[in-house]
Amino acid sequence: MDSRSRYITSPEDAEHFAAARMREMGFPDARVTRRGADGGIDVVARRAVAQVKWMHSKVGRPDLQRLYGARGTEHSIAMLFFAELISPSPYTPHAVEYANEHEIGLFAYTTDGTLFPQNRHARDFAAGIDRVRAARAAKQARLKAAHTLVWAALLICSICGLLVSALVDMSAIRLWIVFTVLSLLGLALARIYRPMVD
């Protein structure tokens, strides 16, 4: 489900929304856990866990303590908490204090799929969205440059091969055949690569 294409109208929508945002933050394997088997975790990834609240009263310190406990002993795993924005802040001051102490990213979201970081750790996670998008754009640019380079090299080699084969004395027929075949192969490969450049 693309959570931006529809309103969040159920706990399942909220969990899928959180998983999608976590994937954008740099946790590409984030997925919603099975119903009833989450043990206090609604979204799990190899390097992160998250709890998601929908239509919930203010999130207090005990909610965050449950997430902290559910994470287990692997302290390198990031923790995120998503709560629907039903008041100026969906988190109590004690919850924010606990989250800051234990590096839990606190997020508030609206039913239209807008996400609001609520503490410094959440802002750091949200910055990951921009880093991931920038990394993807850089990778696409590198691929395009590589395809352009390969295409140009194939085209130049093919043209050179055709010129050489045209200038070779017909008595060297084997050499002429080799250059012609290689040139035609290069032109064919250049044609295959060309659509990838556009």
C-alpha positions in Angstrom: 0.0 0.0 0.0 1.3 3.4 -0.8 0.2 5.3 2.3 0.5 8.6 0.5 -2.2 7.7 -2.0 -5.0 7.3 0.6 -6.0 8.4 4.1 -4.9 6.4 7.1 -8.2 5.0 8.4 -7.2 1.9 10.4 -4.3 0.5 12.6 -3.2 -1.5 9.6 -3.0 1.6 7.4 -0.9 3.3 10.1 1.5 0.4 10.4 2.0 0.2 6.6 2.5 3.9 6.5 5.2 3.6 9.2 6.9 0.7 7.4 7.0 2.7 4.2 8.5 5.8 5.9 11.1 3.5 7.6 12.1 2.1 4.2 12.6 5.7 3.0 14.7 6.4 6.2 17.2 3.7 5.2 15.7 0.5 6.6 14.9 -1.1 3.2 13.6 -4.4 4.8 11.0 -2.8 7.1 7.8 -4.8 7.2 4.7 -5.0 9.3 4.6 -7.8 11.8 1.8 -10.4 11.8 -1.3 -9.4 13.8 -1.2 -10.6 17.4 2.5 -11.8 17.2 4.3 -8.5 17.5 5.3 -8.6 21.1 5.0 -4.8 21.3 6.6 -4.3 17.9 4.4 -3.4 14.9 7.2 -2.9 12.3 10.4 -4.7 12.2 13.6 -4.4 10.1 17.0 -5.9 10.5 18.3 -2.7 12.1 15.2 -1.2 13.5 11.9 -1.8 15.3 8.9 0.4 15.6 5.6 0.7 17.6 2.6 2.4 15.9 -0.4 3.9 17.6 -3.6 4.9 15.9 -6.5 6.7 17.5 -4.6 6.5 20.8 -4.6 8.8 23.8 -1.3 10.5 24.7 1.6 8.1 24.5 3.3 7.9 27.9 6.5 6.6 29.3 5.2 3.0 29.8 4.4 2.7 26.0 8.0 3.6 25.2 9.3 1.2 27.9 7.4 -1.6 26.3 9.1 -0.8 23.0 12.5 -0.7 24.7 11.9 -4.0 26.3 10.6 -5.6 23.1 13.8 -4.6 21.3 15.7 -7.0 23.5 19.4 -7.0 24.2 20.6 -5.9 20.7 21.3 -2.3 21.5 22.4 -1.4 18.0 18.8 -1.8 16.8 17.2 1.6 16.3 13.8 2.3 17.9 11.0 4.4 16.4 7.6 5.3 17.7 4.7 6.6 15.5 1.6 8.1 17.0 -1.3 9.8 15.4 -1.3 13.6 15.9 -4.6 14.1 17.8 -3.3 17.0 19.9 -0.5 19.5 19.7 1.8 16.6 20.9 0.8 13.0 21.1 3.6 12.3 23.7 3.6 13.2 27.4 6.6 15.2 28.7 7.8 12.0 30.6 7.6 10.0 27.3 9.7 12.6 25.5 12.3 12.6 28.3 12.5 8.8 28.2 12.8 8.8 24.4 15.6 11.3 24.4 17.4 9.3 27.1 17.1 6.0 25.2 17.5 7.4 21.6 13.9 6.6 20.5 12.7 8.5 17.5 9.3 10.0 18.2 7.0 10.7 15.2 3.5 12.1 14.9 1.5 11.6 11.7 -1.8 12.9 10.4 -4.5 10.9 8.6 -3.4 12.4 5.3 0.1 10.8 5.6 2.1 13.7 6.8 4.9 12.9 9.2 6.2 15.2 11.9 9.5 14.4 13.8 8.9 15.1 17.5 12.5 14.9 18.9 16.1 15.1 17.8 16.4 11.4 17.2 13.3 11.5 14.9 14.8 14.4 13.0 18.0 12.3 12.5 16.0 9.4 11.2 13.9 11.7 8.9 17.2 13.1 7.5 17.8 9.6 6.3 15.0 10.0 3.8 16.9 12.7 2.1 20.2 10.7 2.3 18.5 7.6 0.8 16.9 9.7 -2.0 20.2 11.4 -2.7 22.1 8.1 -2.8 19.5 6.6 -5.2 19.8 9.6 -7.5 23.6 9.4 -7.4 23.5 5.7 -8.3 21.2 6.4 -11.2 23.5 9.1 -12.4 26.5 6.8 -12.2 24.6 4.0 -14.1 23.6 6.5 -16.8 27.2 7.7 -17.1 28.5 4.2 -17.4 25.9 3.3 -20.1 26.8 6.4 -22.0 30.5 5.6 -21.8 30.0 2.0 -23.0 27.7 3.1 -25.8 30.2 5.8 -27.0 33.1 3.3 -26.8 31.2 0.6 -28.8 30.1 3.2 -31.4 33.6 4.6 -31.8 35.2 1.1 -32.0 32.6 0.0 -34.6 33.2 3.1 -36.8 37.0 2.6 -36.6 36.6 -1.1 -37.4 34.5 -0.3 -40.5 37.0 2.3 -41.6 39.9 -0.2 -41.2 38.1 -2.9 -42.9 37.3 -0.6 -45.8 41.0 0.3 -46.2 42.4 -3.2 -45.8 43.6 -4.8 -49.0 41.1 -7.5 -50.1 44.0 -10.0 -50.2 43.9 -10.0 -46.4 40.4 -11.3 -46.5 40.5 -13.0 -43.1 41.5 -9.7 -41.4 38.7 -7.9 -43.3 36.1 -10.4 -42.2 37.2 -10.2 -38.5 37.1 -6.4 -38.6 33.7 -6.3 -40.3 32.2 -8.9 -37.9 33.5 -7.0 -34.8 32.3 -3.7 -36.2 28.8 -5.0 -36.8 28.7 -6.6 -33.4 29.8 -3.3 -31.9 27.1 -1.5 -33.7 24.5 -4.0 -32.6 25.6 -3.7 -28.9 25.7 0.1 -29.2 22.1 0.0 -30.4 21.1 -2.3 -27.4 22.8 0.1 -24.9 21.3 3.3 -26.5 17.8 3.1 -25.0 19.3 2.7 -21.5 21.0 6.1 -21.9 17.9 8.0 -22.7 
